[in-house]
């Protein structure tokens, strides 16, 4: 199994950081997220935080996860008798193992990420039992073959699908994101939904911190709906601050986007 500890492995290391934040949140007196697997997945981060103490907390990642689970996926799982949930750039996500609403109805989670990520995750969680059908697909989302791999891995265009692009789109080139949004719109039914988070342009220009220094682009809130509409999605958006649960999620720099596949008839 390849090592994902190196900080120069950007995607993998940031995934470990997110798992670390979930692990720390789980230890709080009143946690928004409880993830019993996060600490194992994060591994020993002592050396990193000895050098970067000011990055030891990230409320945004926790608030975002809470928003997705409580505002979006809970209703989705309760109303869809059968569905698919596709995590694009799944990282070290553990919802398939811990998110109880998945037990209602017939849901399949597809986790798509790099081979190194899937190998690491499978090793750590090899003795755990998911709460629903779980299919992992090893692919580079910035390349074209991820969609064909998904289709040949039991994905159905006839089953309502919830696409989760959590902490993803600002790491990809904008033109890649446009193609990605168009492709997933073409792959699913009109009842399908999407979540993504977007940063504002100034945040992408800051080049600071373990996450934002890798952001490639951003959108002003006023332009978000039009951007997604051109790619086949009818969405609404809000600043993360509107759902901050009393936490510090930045100064209106990050935007939650949610909507449905556009009616193409």
LOMI-595628 format. One record per residue (C-alpha): residue in one letter; x, y, z. Coordinates in steps of 0.05 Angstrom, whole numbers, always signed. Last residue first. Layout:
N
<r><code>A</code><xx>X</xx><yy>Y</yy><zz>Z</zz></r>
...
This chain:
265
<r><code>X</code><xx>-752</xx><yy>+369</yy><zz>-445</zz></r>
<r><code>X</code><xx>-685</xx><yy>+383</yy><zz>-411</zz></r>
<r><code>X</code><xx>-712</xx><yy>+391</yy><zz>-341</zz></r>
<r><code>X</code><xx>-653</xx><yy>+416</yy><zz>-301</zz></r>
<r><code>X</code><xx>-620</xx><yy>+369</yy><zz>-251</zz></r>
<r><code>X</code><xx>-635</xx><yy>+393</yy><zz>-181</zz></r>
<r><code>X</code><xx>-605</xx><yy>+441</yy><zz>-132</zz></r>
<r><code>X</code><xx>-555</xx><yy>+457</yy><zz>-77</zz></r>
<r><code>X</code><xx>-495</xx><yy>+504</yy><zz>-73</zz></r>
<r><code>X</code><xx>-462</xx><yy>+524</yy><zz>-7</zz></r>
<r><code>X</code><xx>-416</xx><yy>+584</yy><zz>-14</zz></r>
<r><code>X</code><xx>-349</xx><yy>+601</yy><zz>+18</zz></r>
<r><code>X</code><xx>-317</xx><yy>+669</yy><zz>+29</zz></r>
<r><code>X</code><xx>-372</xx><yy>+702</yy><zz>+69</zz></r>
<r><code>X</code><xx>-323</xx><yy>+719</yy><zz>+125</zz></r>
<r><code>X</code><xx>-298</xx><yy>+651</yy><zz>+147</zz></r>
<r><code>X</code><xx>-332</xx><yy>+590</yy><zz>+176</zz></r>
<r><code>X</code><xx>-327</xx><yy>+608</yy><zz>+249</zz></r>
<r><code>X</code><xx>-379</xx><yy>+568</yy><zz>+287</zz></r>
<r><code>X</code><xx>-446</xx><yy>+589</yy><zz>+316</zz></r>
<r><code>X</code><xx>-483</xx><yy>+535</yy><zz>+276</zz></r>
<r><code>X</code><xx>-452</xx><yy>+567</yy><zz>+213</zz></r>
<r><code>X</code><xx>-512</xx><yy>+557</yy><zz>+167</zz></r>
<r><code>X</code><xx>-519</xx><yy>+628</yy><zz>+139</zz></r>
<r><code>X</code><xx>-443</xx><yy>+635</yy><zz>+144</zz></r>
<r><code>X</code><xx>-436</xx><yy>+582</yy><zz>+90</zz></r>
<r><code>X</code><xx>-460</xx><yy>+634</yy><zz>+42</zz></r>
<r><code>X</code><xx>-523</xx><yy>+612</yy><zz>+6</zz></r>
<r><code>X</code><xx>-538</xx><yy>+582</yy><zz>-62</zz></r>
<r><code>X</code><xx>-597</xx><yy>+560</yy><zz>-104</zz></r>
<r><code>X</code><xx>-591</xx><yy>+511</yy><zz>-161</zz></r>
<r><code>X</code><xx>-622</xx><yy>+490</yy><zz>-228</zz></r>
<r><code>X</code><xx>-570</xx><yy>+446</yy><zz>-260</zz></r>
<r><code>X</code><xx>-552</xx><yy>+431</yy><zz>-333</zz></r>
<r><code>X</code><xx>-483</xx><yy>+462</yy><zz>-342</zz></r>
<r><code>X</code><xx>-509</xx><yy>+530</yy><zz>-363</zz></r>
<r><code>X</code><xx>-553</xx><yy>+530</yy><zz>-302</zz></r>
<r><code>X</code><xx>-492</xx><yy>+517</yy><zz>-257</zz></r>
<r><code>X</code><xx>-457</xx><yy>+581</yy><zz>-279</zz></r>
<r><code>X</code><xx>-521</xx><yy>+621</yy><zz>-279</zz></r>
<r><code>X</code><xx>-537</xx><yy>+601</yy><zz>-207</zz></r>
<r><code>X</code><xx>-466</xx><yy>+617</yy><zz>-183</zz></r>
<r><code>X</code><xx>-458</xx><yy>+686</yy><zz>-213</zz></r>
<r><code>X</code><xx>-489</xx><yy>+729</yy><zz>-157</zz></r>
<r><code>X</code><xx>-448</xx><yy>+690</yy><zz>-106</zz></r>
<r><code>X</code><xx>-382</xx><yy>+712</yy><zz>-138</zz></r>
<r><code>X</code><xx>-344</xx><yy>+654</yy><zz>-166</zz></r>
<r><code>X</code><xx>-277</xx><yy>+622</yy><zz>-150</zz></r>
<r><code>X</code><xx>-215</xx><yy>+593</yy><zz>-182</zz></r>
<r><code>X</code><xx>-154</xx><yy>+548</yy><zz>-171</zz></r>
<r><code>X</code><xx>-155</xx><yy>+534</yy><zz>-96</zz></r>
<r><code>X</code><xx>-90</xx><yy>+501</yy><zz>-74</zz></r>
<r><code>X</code><xx>-69</xx><yy>+555</yy><zz>-25</zz></r>
<r><code>X</code><xx>-140</xx><yy>+553</yy><zz>+2</zz></r>
<r><code>X</code><xx>-131</xx><yy>+484</yy><zz>+34</zz></r>
<r><code>X</code><xx>-67</xx><yy>+479</yy><zz>+75</zz></r>
<r><code>X</code><xx>-65</xx><yy>+554</yy><zz>+88</zz></r>
<r><code>X</code><xx>-54</xx><yy>+614</yy><zz>+42</zz></r>
<r><code>X</code><xx>-54</xx><yy>+627</yy><zz>-33</zz></r>
<r><code>X</code><xx>-101</xx><yy>+686</yy><zz>-25</zz></r>
<r><code>X</code><xx>-125</xx><yy>+688</yy><zz>-97</zz></r>
<r><code>X</code><xx>-176</xx><yy>+632</yy><zz>-90</zz></r>
<r><code>X</code><xx>-205</xx><yy>+669</yy><zz>-30</zz></r>
<r><code>X</code><xx>-212</xx><yy>+732</yy><zz>-72</zz></r>
<r><code>X</code><xx>-252</xx><yy>+695</yy><zz>-125</zz></r>
<r><code>X</code><xx>-307</xx><yy>+671</yy><zz>-78</zz></r>
<r><code>X</code><xx>-305</xx><yy>+597</yy><zz>-60</zz></r>
<r><code>X</code><xx>-354</xx><yy>+544</yy><zz>-83</zz></r>
<r><code>X</code><xx>-386</xx><yy>+486</yy><zz>-47</zz></r>
<r><code>X</code><xx>-423</xx><yy>+432</yy><zz>-84</zz></r>
<r><code>X</code><xx>-488</xx><yy>+393</yy><zz>-72</zz></r>
<r><code>X</code><xx>-528</xx><yy>+361</yy><zz>-127</zz></r>
<r><code>X</code><xx>-597</xx><yy>+330</yy><zz>-138</zz></r>
<r><code>X</code><xx>-629</xx><yy>+278</yy><zz>-182</zz></r>
<r><code>X</code><xx>-703</xx><yy>+279</yy><zz>-196</zz></r>
<r><code>X</code><xx>-690</xx><yy>+294</yy><zz>-269</zz></r>
<r><code>X</code><xx>-655</xx><yy>+228</yy><zz>-278</zz></r>
<r><code>X</code><xx>-580</xx><yy>+218</yy><zz>-285</zz></r>
<r><code>X</code><xx>-521</xx><yy>+213</yy><zz>-332</zz></r>
<r><code>X</code><xx>-531</xx><yy>+276</yy><zz>-373</zz></r>
<r><code>X</code><xx>-528</xx><yy>+320</yy><zz>-311</zz></r>
<r><code>X</code><xx>-465</xx><yy>+283</yy><zz>-290</zz></r>
<r><code>X</code><xx>-431</xx><yy>+300</yy><zz>-355</zz></r>
<r><code>X</code><xx>-452</xx><yy>+373</yy><zz>-356</zz></r>
<r><code>X</code><xx>-426</xx><yy>+384</yy><zz>-285</zz></r>
<r><code>X</code><xx>-360</xx><yy>+350</yy><zz>-301</zz></r>
<r><code>X</code><xx>-350</xx><yy>+389</yy><zz>-365</zz></r>
<r><code>X</code><xx>-361</xx><yy>+454</yy><zz>-328</zz></r>
<r><code>X</code><xx>-315</xx><yy>+431</yy><zz>-272</zz></r>
<r><code>X</code><xx>-259</xx><yy>+415</yy><zz>-321</zz></r>
<r><code>X</code><xx>-265</xx><yy>+484</yy><zz>-351</zz></r>
<r><code>X</code><xx>-259</xx><yy>+515</yy><zz>-282</zz></r>
<r><code>X</code><xx>-194</xx><yy>+477</yy><zz>-267</zz></r>
<r><code>X</code><xx>-203</xx><yy>+431</yy><zz>-207</zz></r>
<r><code>X</code><xx>-187</xx><yy>+445</yy><zz>-134</zz></r>
<r><code>X</code><xx>-244</xx><yy>+495</yy><zz>-129</zz></r>
<r><code>X</code><xx>-293</xx><yy>+440</yy><zz>-149</zz></r>
<r><code>X</code><xx>-278</xx><yy>+390</yy><zz>-95</zz></r>
<r><code>X</code><xx>-293</xx><yy>+406</yy><zz>-22</zz></r>
<r><code>X</code><xx>-357</xx><yy>+366</yy><zz>-24</zz></r>
<r><code>X</code><xx>-381</xx><yy>+349</yy><zz>-94</zz></r>
<r><code>X</code><xx>-439</xx><yy>+305</yy><zz>-71</zz></r>
<r><code>X</code><xx>-484</xx><yy>+279</yy><zz>-127</zz></r>
<r><code>X</code><xx>-552</xx><yy>+253</yy><zz>-104</zz></r>
<r><code>X</code><xx>-579</xx><yy>+204</yy><zz>-154</zz></r>
<r><code>X</code><xx>-650</xx><yy>+183</yy><zz>-171</zz></r>
<r><code>X</code><xx>-648</xx><yy>+114</yy><zz>-205</zz></r>
<r><code>X</code><xx>-657</xx><yy>+107</yy><zz>-281</zz></r>
<r><code>X</code><xx>-586</xx><yy>+126</yy><zz>-300</zz></r>
<r><code>X</code><xx>-562</xx><yy>+65</yy><zz>-262</zz></r>
<r><code>X</code><xx>-493</xx><yy>+56</yy><zz>-231</zz></r>
<r><code>X</code><xx>-474</xx><yy>-17</yy><zz>-226</zz></r>
<r><code>X</code><xx>-399</xx><yy>-9</yy><zz>-233</zz></r>
<r><code>X</code><xx>-396</xx><yy>-5</yy><zz>-309</zz></r>
<r><code>X</code><xx>-429</xx><yy>+64</yy><zz>-307</zz></r>
<r><code>X</code><xx>-381</xx><yy>+89</yy><zz>-255</zz></r>
<r><code>X</code><xx>-320</xx><yy>+66</yy><zz>-294</zz></r>
<r><code>X</code><xx>-348</xx><yy>+100</yy><zz>-356</zz></r>
<r><code>X</code><xx>-356</xx><yy>+164</yy><zz>-316</zz></r>
<r><code>X</code><xx>-285</xx><yy>+162</yy><zz>-287</zz></r>
<r><code>X</code><xx>-254</xx><yy>+154</yy><zz>-356</zz></r>
<r><code>X</code><xx>-255</xx><yy>+227</yy><zz>-375</zz></r>
<r><code>X</code><xx>-200</xx><yy>+254</yy><zz>-331</zz></r>
<r><code>X</code><xx>-205</xx><yy>+308</yy><zz>-278</zz></r>
<r><code>X</code><xx>-241</xx><yy>+258</yy><zz>-234</zz></r>
<r><code>X</code><xx>-180</xx><yy>+213</yy><zz>-231</zz></r>
<r><code>X</code><xx>-206</xx><yy>+142</yy><zz>-219</zz></r>
<r><code>X</code><xx>-212</xx><yy>+86</yy><zz>-169</zz></r>
<r><code>X</code><xx>-284</xx><yy>+67</yy><zz>-157</zz></r>
<r><code>X</code><xx>-311</xx><yy>+45</yy><zz>-90</zz></r>
<r><code>X</code><xx>-379</xx><yy>+13</yy><zz>-85</zz></r>
<r><code>X</code><xx>-419</xx><yy>+13</yy><zz>-20</zz></r>
<r><code>X</code><xx>-487</xx><yy>-19</yy><zz>-9</zz></r>
<r><code>X</code><xx>-515</xx><yy>+7</yy><zz>+57</zz></r>
<r><code>X</code><xx>-496</xx><yy>+10</yy><zz>+130</zz></r>
<r><code>X</code><xx>-423</xx><yy>-7</yy><zz>+117</zz></r>
<r><code>X</code><xx>-389</xx><yy>-64</yy><zz>+156</zz></r>
<r><code>X</code><xx>-321</xx><yy>-51</yy><zz>+186</zz></r>
<r><code>X</code><xx>-263</xx><yy>-101</yy><zz>+187</zz></r>
<r><code>X</code><xx>-228</xx><yy>-72</yy><zz>+124</zz></r>
<r><code>X</code><xx>-235</xx><yy>-1</yy><zz>+148</zz></r>
<r><code>X</code><xx>-161</xx><yy>+18</yy><zz>+151</zz></r>
<r><code>X</code><xx>-142</xx><yy>-24</yy><zz>+91</zz></r>
<r><code>X</code><xx>-201</xx><yy>-1</yy><zz>+49</zz></r>
<r><code>X</code><xx>-185</xx><yy>+71</yy><zz>+64</zz></r>
<r><code>X</code><xx>-112</xx><yy>+66</yy><zz>+44</zz></r>
<r><code>X</code><xx>-128</xx><yy>+29</yy><zz>-21</zz></r>
<r><code>X</code><xx>-184</xx><yy>+78</yy><zz>-38</zz></r>
<r><code>X</code><xx>-140</xx><yy>+139</yy><zz>-28</zz></r>
<r><code>X</code><xx>-81</xx><yy>+111</yy><zz>-68</zz></r>
<r><code>X</code><xx>-128</xx><yy>+90</yy><zz>-124</zz></r>
<r><code>X</code><xx>-153</xx><yy>+162</yy><zz>-132</zz></r>
<r><code>X</code><xx>-225</xx><yy>+177</yy><zz>-115</zz></r>
<r><code>X</code><xx>-297</xx><yy>+158</yy><zz>-129</zz></r>
<r><code>X</code><xx>-342</xx><yy>+132</yy><zz>-73</zz></r>
<r><code>X</code><xx>-409</xx><yy>+105</yy><zz>-97</zz></r>
<r><code>X</code><xx>-461</xx><yy>+98</yy><zz>-43</zz></r>
<r><code>X</code><xx>-521</xx><yy>+54</yy><zz>-56</zz></r>
<r><code>X</code><xx>-587</xx><yy>+66</yy><zz>-21</zz></r>
<r><code>X</code><xx>-646</xx><yy>+19</yy><zz>-11</zz></r>
<r><code>X</code><xx>-694</xx><yy>+49</yy><zz>+40</zz></r>
<r><code>X</code><xx>-680</xx><yy>+70</yy><zz>+111</zz></r>
<r><code>X</code><xx>-612</xx><yy>+46</yy><zz>+134</zz></r>
<r><code>X</code><xx>-578</xx><yy>+105</yy><zz>+100</zz></r>
<r><code>X</code><xx>-611</xx><yy>+150</yy><zz>+153</zz></r>
<r><code>X</code><xx>-559</xx><yy>+122</yy><zz>+203</zz></r>
<r><code>X</code><xx>-497</xx><yy>+156</yy><zz>+175</zz></r>
<r><code>X</code><xx>-438</xx><yy>+118</yy><zz>+206</zz></r>
<r><code>X</code><xx>-408</xx><yy>+68</yy><zz>+157</zz></r>
<r><code>X</code><xx>-429</xx><yy>+95</yy><zz>+88</zz></r>
<r><code>X</code><xx>-419</xx><yy>+165</yy><zz>+116</zz></r>
<r><code>X</code><xx>-345</xx><yy>+152</yy><zz>+126</zz></r>
<r><code>X</code><xx>-311</xx><yy>+203</yy><zz>+80</zz></r>
<r><code>X</code><xx>-236</xx><yy>+194</yy><zz>+74</zz></r>
<r><code>X</code><xx>-231</xx><yy>+226</yy><zz>+6</zz></r>
<r><code>X</code><xx>-296</xx><yy>+220</yy><zz>-32</zz></r>
<r><code>X</code><xx>-272</xx><yy>+260</yy><zz>-92</zz></r>
<r><code>X</code><xx>-340</xx><yy>+253</yy><zz>-124</zz></r>
<r><code>X</code><xx>-386</xx><yy>+222</yy><zz>-73</zz></r>
<r><code>X</code><xx>-444</xx><yy>+191</yy><zz>-111</zz></r>
<r><code>X</code><xx>-508</xx><yy>+176</yy><zz>-73</zz></r>
<r><code>X</code><xx>-555</xx><yy>+128</yy><zz>-109</zz></r>
<r><code>X</code><xx>-628</xx><yy>+119</yy><zz>-92</zz></r>
<r><code>X</code><xx>-684</xx><yy>+72</yy><zz>-74</zz></r>
<r><code>X</code><xx>-744</xx><yy>+88</yy><zz>-29</zz></r>
<r><code>X</code><xx>-726</xx><yy>+161</yy><zz>-34</zz></r>
<r><code>X</code><xx>-762</xx><yy>+205</yy><zz>+17</zz></r>
<r><code>X</code><xx>-724</xx><yy>+190</yy><zz>+82</zz></r>
<r><code>X</code><xx>-656</xx><yy>+184</yy><zz>+49</zz></r>
<r><code>X</code><xx>-663</xx><yy>+250</yy><zz>+13</zz></r>
<r><code>X</code><xx>-690</xx><yy>+286</yy><zz>+75</zz></r>
<r><code>X</code><xx>-630</xx><yy>+264</yy><zz>+116</zz></r>
<r><code>X</code><xx>-583</xx><yy>+277</yy><zz>+58</zz></r>
<r><code>X</code><xx>-598</xx><yy>+351</yy><zz>+50</zz></r>
<r><code>X</code><xx>-604</xx><yy>+395</yy><zz>+112</zz></r>
<r><code>X</code><xx>-578</xx><yy>+347</yy><zz>+165</zz></r>
<r><code>X</code><xx>-524</xx><yy>+310</yy><zz>+127</zz></r>
<r><code>X</code><xx>-500</xx><yy>+362</yy><zz>+78</zz></r>
<r><code>X</code><xx>-504</xx><yy>+418</yy><zz>+130</zz></r>
<r><code>X</code><xx>-467</xx><yy>+378</yy><zz>+182</zz></r>
<r><code>X</code><xx>-411</xx><yy>+362</yy><zz>+133</zz></r>
<r><code>X</code><xx>-405</xx><yy>+435</yy><zz>+114</zz></r>
<r><code>X</code><xx>-406</xx><yy>+457</yy><zz>+187</zz></r>
<r><code>X</code><xx>-350</xx><yy>+408</yy><zz>+203</zz></r>
<r><code>X</code><xx>-306</xx><yy>+428</yy><zz>+144</zz></r>
<r><code>X</code><xx>-317</xx><yy>+501</yy><zz>+160</zz></r>
<r><code>X</code><xx>-300</xx><yy>+494</yy><zz>+233</zz></r>
<r><code>X</code><xx>-227</xx><yy>+478</yy><zz>+218</zz></r>
<r><code>X</code><xx>-182</xx><yy>+472</yy><zz>+279</zz></r>
<r><code>X</code><xx>-108</xx><yy>+453</yy><zz>+286</zz></r>
<r><code>X</code><xx>-87</xx><yy>+501</yy><zz>+230</zz></r>
<r><code>X</code><xx>-56</xx><yy>+553</yy><zz>+277</zz></r>
<r><code>X</code><xx>-13</xx><yy>+498</yy><zz>+307</zz></r>
<r><code>X</code><xx>+25</xx><yy>+486</yy><zz>+242</zz></r>
<r><code>X</code><xx>+94</xx><yy>+460</yy><zz>+259</zz></r>
<r><code>X</code><xx>+74</xx><yy>+416</yy><zz>+319</zz></r>
<r><code>X</code><xx>+10</xx><yy>+406</yy><zz>+280</zz></r>
<r><code>X</code><xx>+46</xx><yy>+367</yy><zz>+226</zz></r>
<r><code>X</code><xx>+87</xx><yy>+324</yy><zz>+272</zz></r>
<r><code>X</code><xx>+27</xx><yy>+306</yy><zz>+315</zz></r>
<r><code>X</code><xx>-18</xx><yy>+283</yy><zz>+256</zz></r>
<r><code>X</code><xx>-18</xx><yy>+210</yy><zz>+275</zz></r>
<r><code>X</code><xx>-70</xx><yy>+175</yy><zz>+233</zz></r>
<r><code>X</code><xx>-128</xx><yy>+211</yy><zz>+201</zz></r>
<r><code>X</code><xx>-164</xx><yy>+147</yy><zz>+182</zz></r>
<r><code>X</code><xx>-159</xx><yy>+118</yy><zz>+252</zz></r>
<r><code>X</code><xx>-184</xx><yy>+183</yy><zz>+283</zz></r>
<r><code>X</code><xx>-241</xx><yy>+189</yy><zz>+234</zz></r>
<r><code>X</code><xx>-273</xx><yy>+121</yy><zz>+246</zz></r>
<r><code>X</code><xx>-319</xx><yy>+138</yy><zz>+305</zz></r>
<r><code>X</code><xx>-346</xx><yy>+200</yy><zz>+268</zz></r>
<r><code>X</code><xx>-393</xx><yy>+242</yy><zz>+309</zz></r>
<r><code>X</code><xx>-412</xx><yy>+307</yy><zz>+275</zz></r>
<r><code>X</code><xx>-443</xx><yy>+370</yy><zz>+304</zz></r>
<r><code>X</code><xx>-409</xx><yy>+354</yy><zz>+370</zz></r>
<r><code>X</code><xx>-437</xx><yy>+378</yy><zz>+437</zz></r>
<r><code>X</code><xx>-384</xx><yy>+360</yy><zz>+489</zz></r>
<r><code>X</code><xx>-329</xx><yy>+356</yy><zz>+437</zz></r>
<r><code>X</code><xx>-292</xx><yy>+291</yy><zz>+423</zz></r>
<r><code>X</code><xx>-326</xx><yy>+278</yy><zz>+356</zz></r>
<r><code>X</code><xx>-303</xx><yy>+347</yy><zz>+333</zz></r>
<r><code>X</code><xx>-231</xx><yy>+326</yy><zz>+341</zz></r>
<r><code>X</code><xx>-241</xx><yy>+264</yy><zz>+299</zz></r>
<r><code>X</code><xx>-279</xx><yy>+304</yy><zz>+246</zz></r>
<r><code>X</code><xx>-221</xx><yy>+353</yy><zz>+243</zz></r>
<r><code>X</code><xx>-171</xx><yy>+296</yy><zz>+235</zz></r>
<r><code>X</code><xx>-212</xx><yy>+267</yy><zz>+178</zz></r>
<r><code>X</code><xx>-209</xx><yy>+334</yy><zz>+143</zz></r>
<r><code>X</code><xx>-134</xx><yy>+336</yy><zz>+153</zz></r>
<r><code>X</code><xx>-126</xx><yy>+266</yy><zz>+125</zz></r>
<r><code>X</code><xx>-165</xx><yy>+287</yy><zz>+63</zz></r>
<r><code>X</code><xx>-118</xx><yy>+347</yy><zz>+57</zz></r>
<r><code>X</code><xx>-60</xx><yy>+299</yy><zz>+56</zz></r>
<r><code>X</code><xx>-90</xx><yy>+256</yy><zz>+1</zz></r>
<r><code>X</code><xx>-107</xx><yy>+312</yy><zz>-45</zz></r>
<r><code>X</code><xx>-41</xx><yy>+349</yy><zz>-37</zz></r>
<r><code>X</code><xx>+10</xx><yy>+293</yy><zz>-40</zz></r>
<r><code>X</code><xx>+65</xx><yy>+342</yy><zz>-22</zz></r>
<r><code>X</code><xx>+47</xx><yy>+335</yy><zz>+51</zz></r>
<r><code>X</code><xx>+71</xx><yy>+262</yy><zz>+49</zz></r>
<r><code>X</code><xx>+28</xx><yy>+216</yy><zz>+92</zz></r>
<r><code>X</code><xx>-8</xx><yy>+180</yy><zz>+36</zz></r>
<r><code>X</code><xx>+40</xx><yy>+122</yy><zz>+33</zz></r>
<r><code>X</code><xx>+28</xx><yy>+68</yy><zz>-19</zz></r>
<r><code>X</code><xx>+0</xx><yy>+0</yy><zz>+0</zz></r>
